[in-house]
Amino acid sequence: MKTYLLIALLLLSGCSWFHRKPPPPDPTELIVTGAPVGSTLFIDGAQVGQPTQASNRTQTLRVSAGTHVVEVKVGDSVRYREDTYVAAGDKRVITVLSGFNPQ
């Protein structure tokens, strides 16, 4: 009787091993550096955060996996624009080039 009980407990404990949840994936992030003072960051046309108060401030943003448009604006003028792809769980660094004007 004890043998059957022991086997039953082993089988039940083995079943729980298959039902464990996988760990959550790493966050997908865009890391933007080098935006000029007073600039505002836009991802896919939506403003993220407040205007940059210090030069070379790094902003880390969680985004969905896929293609994104990163724009840095000063006032209504686009000072930097880049299309980028970031895979799920990756971290993509965007370095804003000073003096770059896409127009």
trRosetta pair geometry for C-beta under 8 A, 3 or more apart (Angstrom, degrees):
i j d omega theta_ij theta_ji phi_ij phi_ji
1 4 5.9 -55 -154 34 33 109
1 5 6.5 32 150 -17 65 107
2 5 5.6 -56 -148 39 35 113
2 6 6.2 38 153 -22 67 106
3 6 5.7 -54 -147 36 30 112
3 7 6.4 29 154 -17 65 106
4 7 5.7 -53 -145 37 32 110
4 8 6.2 34 154 -20 64 107
5 8 5.7 -53 -146 36 30 113
5 9 6.4 30 154 -18 64 105
6 9 5.9 -55 -149 36 30 110
6 10 6.5 30 153 -18 63 107
7 10 5.7 -55 -149 37 31 113
7 11 6.4 31 154 -18 65 106
8 11 5.8 -55 -148 37 30 110
8 12 6.4 27 155 -16 64 108
9 12 5.8 -56 -145 39 30 110
9 13 6.2 28 158 -17 66 108
10 13 5.9 -56 -144 38 28 108
10 14 6.3 31 155 -21 63 107
11 14 5.7 -56 -150 35 30 113
11 15 6.7 36 152 -25 63 101
12 15 5.7 -49 -153 26 35 114
12 16 7.1 35 152 -20 63 98
13 16 5.9 -49 -157 27 38 111
13 17 7.3 49 145 -28 62 96
14 17 5.6 -43 -162 17 41 118
14 18 7.6 36 149 -15 64 98
15 18 6.1 -56 -164 31 41 108
15 19 7.0 25 147 -10 69 111
16 19 5.7 -67 -151 42 42 108
16 20 7.4 68 152 -51 67 81
17 20 6.4 -27 -167 -15 37 112
25 88 6.1 -15 160 158 155 105
25 89 4.8 -100 173 -76 106 109
26 89 4.0 83 59 -149 95 87
27 62 5.1 -63 -179 -120 124 108
27 89 7.4 103 68 -120 14 46
28 62 6.7 92 71 -160 61 68
28 63 5.6 -84 112 73 101 66
28 64 6.5 49 73 -163 142 15
28 65 5.1 -137 -105 -68 163 70
28 86 5.7 128 -176 129 104 118
28 87 7.5 -140 -123 103 114 34
28 88 5.6 -74 -72 -136 124 40
28 89 6.0 -36 -76 -30 76 19
28 90 6.2 27 -132 49 78 61
28 91 7.8 -172 -157 -78 38 48
29 60 5.6 -6 -171 -172 129 90
29 61 6.4 145 -155 75 73 43
29 62 5.6 -45 -95 -97 77 51
29 63 6.8 122 -123 18 25 82
29 86 7.6 -136 68 -176 28 152
29 90 7.8 -134 43 106 63 48
29 91 4.7 -1 65 -118 103 80
29 92 7.3 -173 97 28 57 64
30 43 6.9 156 46 -109 154 131
30 60 7.6 165 84 -153 46 45
30 61 4.9 -14 60 62 91 101
30 63 5.4 35 -9 -3 104 132
30 68 6.6 -93 -63 77 145 155
30 70 6.6 -174 -179 -85 148 129
30 84 7.2 120 -118 84 116 141
30 86 6.3 -121 -73 -45 82 155
30 91 7.9 171 -87 -160 18 56
30 92 5.4 -23 -113 69 65 96
30 94 6.1 10 -176 -6 99 117
31 58 6.4 -3 -177 -172 92 104
31 59 7.4 168 -155 84 47 46
31 60 5.1 -10 -107 -104 80 76
31 61 7.7 -178 -80 22 35 69
31 91 6.0 31 -15 177 116 99
31 92 7.0 -180 23 87 76 42
31 93 4.7 -30 73 -106 107 66
31 94 6.9 168 81 22 49 70
32 35 6.2 34 143 -36 111 115
32 41 5.9 133 85 -125 165 142
32 58 7.1 158 81 -155 48 53
32 59 4.8 -9 58 58 99 96
32 60 8.0 -171 22 -76 67 31
32 61 7.1 21 -2 2 106 113
32 70 6.6 180 -96 -163 123 136
32 72 7.7 162 -177 -74 134 111
32 94 4.7 -17 -107 68 71 108
32 96 6.7 46 -176 -34 91 104
33 56 6.4 12 -178 -160 86 67
33 57 7.9 -159 -136 93 56 30
33 58 4.8 -14 -96 -103 86 83
33 59 7.9 -176 -73 23 44 63
33 93 6.7 -4 5 -169 112 97
33 94 7.2 165 24 84 65 55
33 95 5.4 -21 69 -112 98 67
33 96 6.8 -152 93 14 45 83
34 55 8.0 3 -148 177 42 76
34 56 5.5 0 -97 -112 46 65
34 95 5.2 55 11 -167 140 68
34 96 4.0 -164 95 53 98 84
34 97 7.3 35 128 -62 145 21
34 98 6.8 -111 175 -48 111 83
35 39 4.6 -135 170 76 102 134
35 41 6.2 -75 -96 -69 161 101
35 52 4.9 168 103 -40 114 159
35 56 7.9 156 42 -92 50 19
35 57 6.6 -48 55 57 97 85
35 59 7.3 4 7 2 135 118
35 72 5.0 -161 -127 -133 101 135
35 80 7.6 -130 -113 35 75 138
35 96 4.9 92 -79 8 53 160
36 39 4.8 97 64 -27 74 123
36 52 7.0 140 94 73 34 137
36 55 6.4 -16 -141 -117 46 87
36 72 7.4 114 23 155 81 132
36 74 6.5 -22 77 -71 121 128
36 79 6.6 -63 21 129 124 165
36 96 7.4 -121 -20 123 69 140
36 98 6.9 104 -69 -119 104 86
37 52 5.9 -127 -126 106 34 97
37 53 6.9 2 -143 172 85 19
37 54 6.5 -27 -100 -147 95 11
37 55 5.1 -53 -44 -63 93 76
38 51 5.5 -9 -156 176 37 125
38 52 6.6 -42 17 65 18 79
38 74 5.7 56 110 -135 99 98
39 51 6.5 152 74 -152 22 79
39 52 5.0 6 55 23 77 117
39 72 4.9 13 172 179 136 98
39 73 6.4 149 -160 75 79 34
39 74 4.9 -57 -98 -74 75 80
39 79 6.3 -83 -118 36 126 139
39 96 8.0 146 101 -171 167 168
40 47 5.9 -24 164 -138 121 107
40 49 7.5 -177 -151 87 71 81
40 50 7.6 -76 -116 170 91 27
40 51 5.0 -55 -72 -93 83 70
40 52 7.4 -160 -77 -8 35 78
40 72 7.4 156 74 -157 38 54
40 73 5.2 -24 60 65 90 90
40 74 7.6 149 12 -89 75 34
41 47 7.3 111 81 -155 51 59
41 48 5.3 -49 99 63 101 91
41 49 5.9 29 47 50 110 114
41 52 7.5 79 -28 -46 97 104
41 59 6.0 -138 -7 64 166 161
41 61 7.8 -157 129 -45 141 144
41 70 7.4 -27 -163 -163 93 86
41 71 7.5 146 -159 82 46 53
41 72 5.9 -22 -101 -103 64 71
42 45 6.1 -1 170 -135 120 11
42 46 6.3 153 -157 70 79 28
42 47 5.5 -45 -97 -90 80 48
42 48 6.8 143 -117 8 27 81
42 69 7.9 -15 114 109 94 89
42 70 7.4 147 82 -160 59 40
42 71 4.3 -12 61 63 108 100
42 72 7.6 -169 22 -77 78 25
42 73 6.3 37 -9 -4 117 112
43 46 6.1 -29 67 61 69 85
43 48 5.3 24 7 -17 106 133
43 61 6.4 -169 -44 134 151 159
43 63 6.4 -131 177 -99 150 126
43 68 5.7 -19 -166 -175 94 123
43 69 7.2 142 -163 75 43 56
43 70 6.0 -12 -106 -103 70 65
43 71 8.0 -169 -74 25 27 73
44 68 5.6 -80 -50 -147 96 79
44 69 5.5 112 -91 42 46 86
45 69 7.0 41 -33 73 70 123
45 71 7.9 48 -83 18 39 132
48 59 7.6 134 113 158 112 141
48 61 5.7 31 156 -116 157 139
49 59 6.1 -99 -16 -138 165 140
49 61 8.0 -107 -25 -85 116 112
50 53 7.9 19 108 -36 108 96
52 55 7.6 82 141 -94 124 30
52 57 5.1 -179 -151 41 106 130
52 59 7.8 -103 -93 -41 103 122
53 57 7.1 73 53 -48 64 154
54 57 4.8 109 72 -58 87 109
63 68 5.9 -20 179 -69 156 152
63 86 6.5 86 78 61 121 142
65 86 6.3 -125 -134 102 55 75
65 87 5.8 11 -146 -171 113 29
65 88 3.9 -42 -69 -67 146 70
65 89 7.8 0 -81 3 119 56
65 90 7.8 92 -117 27 93 96
66 85 7.0 -78 163 -142 28 75
66 86 7.2 -2 49 57 31 70
67 83 6.5 2 -174 -177 103 96
67 84 7.2 167 -150 89 60 35
67 85 5.0 -33 -93 -95 70 79
68 83 7.5 168 87 -153 40 53
68 84 5.7 -20 62 65 85 83
68 85 7.7 149 16 -97 70 30
68 86 6.7 -5 9 10 117 107
69 81 7.0 -10 -175 -165 93 92
69 82 7.6 163 -155 85 51 40
69 83 5.6 -27 -101 -100 70 70
70 80 7.7 -23 119 119 91 96
70 81 7.1 160 87 -152 57 43
70 82 4.9 -10 59 61 103 88
70 83 7.8 178 19 -86 74 21
70 84 6.2 12 -4 11 115 117
70 94 5.3 -45 102 -144 171 169
71 78 5.4 -59 -162 -135 113 107
71 80 6.9 160 -155 88 44 60
71 81 4.9 -1 -106 -104 80 81
72 78 7.4 105 71 -162 48 62
72 79 5.1 -58 101 65 95 97
72 80 4.1 21 38 48 112 102
72 81 7.7 -141 24 -63 66 47
72 96 5.4 31 -16 -121 160 137
73 76 6.9 -28 -175 -153 124 15
73 77 6.3 149 -156 77 77 41
73 78 5.4 -46 -96 -98 83 50
73 79 6.5 149 -119 6 25 85
74 77 5.5 -21 66 66 77 99
74 79 5.3 49 0 -35 101 129
77 101 8.0 -29 167 -136 110 105
78 81 5.5 17 168 -49 128 111
78 101 7.8 120 98 -153 69 64
78 102 5.9 -35 113 38 117 115
78 103 7.2 119 64 -34 100 103
79 96 7.7 43 110 -171 105 121
79 100 6.9 94 158 80 67 71
79 101 6.2 -52 -142 -100 50 70
80 96 4.7 -169 16 -144 177 94
80 97 6.5 150 -116 44 121 70
80 100 5.2 66 -102 83 85 115
80 102 7.2 113 -139 -30 22 103
81 102 4.6 -15 28 -40 116 155
82 94 5.9 173 66 -145 145 118
84 92 5.7 149 159 150 136 151
84 94 6.4 -111 -37 -84 158 112
85 92 7.8 164 89 -86 37 156
86 90 5.1 -156 -170 79 80 112
86 91 7.8 6 -150 -133 121 10
86 92 4.3 -113 -96 -13 108 131
87 90 4.5 77 59 -10 79 129
96 100 7.4 -146 -180 39 67 122
97 100 4.1 71 85 -27 104 130
